[in-house]
Amino acid sequence: MDCCMTRLMIPPSNEPENADDILNTLYKVCAELDITYFLYGGTALGFYRDGGYIPLDNDIDVGILSTPEKFLELRATLEAEGFAIDEDSYNHYWKHNILLDIRGGTDYWGPEPVIQRCVVLYTEQFDAVSYKGRAYNIPHPIEEHLACHYGPNWCVSRPKSPTVVFATICGDLFHIGHLRFLQRAAELGHILVVGICTDDFMRSYKGEPIIPYEQRCEIIQSLRCVDYITPYTSFYDCDFVDKFRVKIRVIRPEYGYYEGEAETRIELEARGIKHVELSRTPNISTTEIKKKCWEEVEENWELIEIVEEHDEKVASR
């Protein structure tokens, strides 16, 4: 038997009755197909710590123990039950505008060592948590799993009206300055939403990104300090305010330099959104990294040509 799962962060919703409908359907389908499943991640955390769903969460995290054949049966059955299937992913199922994130199969393990450590080690047996009269499997021992996944403060519940912080970032050639910026932003509230600049947006004012958008998303959403990620497409983009119920926006010291930034700040502050300026980490930036790389190339061009010529000879053997 194989199991696999990951974290995906999406826009929040508070509709527990719809989430209950999804869980009831999953319970019925897995019983019919004789598939063992368990809750993990934010869903296990909420059920164990809070007795229900975490405020402002909108995905149900489920792992299954099954063969690939059973996984395909489950997929077909959920589609027949009215779930919309994400064509770009075998494990994302939508209903009531809520994501059911199901993982099963070793294909997913490669790039996610943190999830391997935090989930697989705790699913050889299960603990149980009761919710509305039904027992659900959760990793064992659950408190070790949650500490591994969320850190030592996993037991601290979010308030019913948490402070949501929004930060925008390109994250190209992700470095320590990016990390510290996001860590400091997270300290300003309970939930950190990160708007990641799309490739097209970056091209419009910074030039071609070195790391593509999808990979930058994967890097940033893996950070413990980040709760949600969302595409950021324009300096005029204000959709995140209502989508995530943002109360604080963090900005760079030079914010206002680009067209649209000053106007957007005025509009958001009129709507009650507080802006907090965070200084940059000294002596580090993506621009400086690129500059240093080019200087190294120019200084060692002859050596690079020799190495490339050698590699070509080796490859042609």
N, C-alpha and C positions, 0 to 999 in steps of 0.2 A: 504494500500500500504506500502511496505517495501523498504528501500534503504540501501545499504551497500557498502563500498569500503575501500581499504587500499593502502599503498605505497609499490611499488616494484621497486628496483633499479637494472638496468641491463646495459650491455655495450652500449656505445653511438654510434649514427649514425647520419649523416646529410643528409637526403634524404627527403626534405619536400614534393616533388611530390608523393612519396610513402605514406607518412602519410596522405596527402590530399585524396588519393584514398581510404584509410581505413575509413576516416571520411565520405566521400561521400557514401560509402557502408553502413556504420552504419546509416546515415541519411535516406537512402532509406528503409533499413530493418525495422528500428523503426517506420517509417511512415506506412509501410505496416501492421505491427503488432499492431499498435496503442499503442506504448510504449513510455512513456516520459523518456528522458535521459538528462543528464547534464554533463558538463565537471567539473572536480575538480582537486585539487592538482597542480602538475607541469604544466599540460596542461592548466588549467584555469589561472594559474599565467602567463604563457607565452602569451596567447591570450589577457589577460587584460592589462598586463604591457608592453609587447614588440610587440604586434600586430602579434604574430606568435609563433612558437615553440621555446623553450629555447635551446640555443646552447648546444650540447653534450647530449641532452636528447633523449631517444629512446623508451619511453613508452607513450601511450595515455591513460590518466586516465579518466574513464567514470563511472558514477553511473546511475542506472536505477531505476525507480519507477514502480514496477510491482508485479504481483502475481508469485508464484513459477512456475505455469503452463506456464505463458508467458515467463519466463526466459528460460525454456526448449525449447520453440518454437524459441526463439532468438538464442539459442545455435545451434539448428539444422539448422536454416536458414544461419547462418554465416558459418557453415561447408560447406553447399551447395554453398556458395559464394567463396569458395576457402581458407578459413581460416583453419590453422592447430590448433587443439585443444590440449592443454596440458592435458594429461591423469591424471596427479596428481592434477589438479586444475580445478574447474568448471568455473573459471573466467579469464583464460589466453588464448588468441587467437592470433595466429601468422600469419603474412603475410608480405612479403617483408623484412623479418628479423626484423620486428618491433612488439613489444608487444602491443596488445589492451587489457587493463586490465579493465574488466567490473565487477562491483559488484552489486549484488541484492539479498537480503534475510537476515533474522536476524541471520542466523547461524554464521556469521562472526563477530558479535558485541562483543562477550564475551571477547577476549584477547586484544581488541584495544580501550581502553577508550579515548586515545588522538584523534583518528580519529572520534570517536563518537562525541566528543566535537567540533571538528573543521569542521565537515561536516553536521551531522544530524541537529544541531541547526540552520543551514543556508539553509535548503532545503524545508522548508514549502512553500516558494515561491522563484522565481528566478529573478536574473538580466539577462541581455542579453549582449553578446559581438558579434561584427560583424567581420567575417573573410572571405575575398574573396567573398563578396556579400551575405553571408548567416549568419543568426543570430543563435547563440548557447546559450543554457541555461547555466548559471553558478550560484553558490550559492549566496544567498542574506542575508545581504548586503555583497558584494564580498570583500570589503576591510577588514571587520572584520574577514571574513573567512580566508583570506590570512595571516592576522596578527596572527591569532590563529594557523595556520598551519606552518608558516615560521618565525614568530617573527616580531618585529617592523621594521626590515630592508628589508622586502619583496619587497619593491618598488625599491631597488637597483638592476639594471640589471647586468647580467654577461657580461663581454666583449666578443667579437666575438672569441677571442683566449684565453680562460681562463687558468689560471695556475692550473694544476691538480696535487694534492698531493696524494701519495700512502703510506699507512701504513699497516703493518701486525700485527696481534694480535691473540692470542689464545682466550682470553676473558673468560677463565674458572673461575667460581666463580666471576663473574664480580664485580669489586670494584671501589672505588674512584680513584685509580691509573690508571686503564684502562680509565675511563672517562676523566681524566685530560690529559692523553696522546693523546687521540683522539681530544679533544678540542684544544689543543696546535697545533696539526698537521693541523687542519682545518684553523687555523689562518695564515698559511704559504701560502695559495693560495685561489682560488675561489671554487674549487671542491675537496672534500675528498673522495677517494676511499679506502676502507678497505678490505684487503685480510685476510679472516678468516681461520685459520688453520683447515683443516679437521680432523676428528677423526683419520683416518689412519696415517696422517702426525704426529699428536701429539703423537700417540703411538710409532712412530719410534724414538722419541728423548726425550719425556717427560713422557711417560707412559699413562695409560688409563685416558681420560678426565672424570671429574665428570658430567659436563653438556654436553649433546650431541650437535653435530654440528648444527643441525636444530634449537635448542633452542637458542644457542649462536648467530646464525644469526638473529633470531627474536628480540633478545635483542638489538643487535648492530645496526640493520637497523632502529630501532625505535628512535635512537638518532637524535636530530635536527642537530648536527654538521656533520653527516654522509650523503653523497649523494648517494654513490654506494657501494654495497658489492659484493665480488667475492670469490670463493674458492681459498685457497692458499695451494698447495700440496707438495712443495719441496723448499729447500733452493736454488735450481738451477732455480726455476721458474722465467722466464723473460717475459712471455706472456703478462703480464699486461701493459707493456710499450706501445706497439702498440695498444693494445685493448682499452686502455683508454687515450692514448696520454699523458702519465705521464711526468712531468717536474721535480718534486721533490719527493724524497723518504725519509721518516723519519725512523731512526733506533734507536736501543737501545744502551746504552753505551758499552755493552759487545758484540756488533755486530762483527762477525768475529770469535767467539769462535767455532761455529759449522762448520763442513765440508760443503763446498759449499758457505758459506756466503762471504768469502773474494774474491773468484773467481767471484761470481756474481756481487759484488760491482765494481770490476775492469772492467768487461764487460759493466755494465750499465754506469759507468762514461765515458768510451770511447765513448758511444753513446750520451753523453751530459746530462745524468741524474744527477742532483745535489743531494747529500746526506746530510741530516741534522740530527745531533744527538740530541735527547731529553732525558734529565735526568729522572730518575724514581722518583715517589713520595715517599718521605721518610717514613719509618716505616709501609709500607703496600705492600703486595705481595700475590699472590695466595699460594705460598709455605708457607709463614708465617701463613696464615689462616688455611691451612691444618694442620700444626704443632700444632697450638693452639687448634684445634678441637680434635686432638689425645690426647693432654695433658689433656683436659677436660674429655675425655672419660676414660682415665686411672685413673684420680683422683676420678671420680664419678662412677666407674664401678659397685659397689654394689648397688648404688641408681638406676642406669639404669636397673639392673636386677630386682629390686623390681617393678619399673614402668612397665617393659615389662610383668612381671608375673601378675600384676594387670590388664593390658590391655587384656591379654589373657583370664583371668577370665571373664571380662566384655563382651568380644566378644563371649564367649561360652554360655552366658545366653540365 
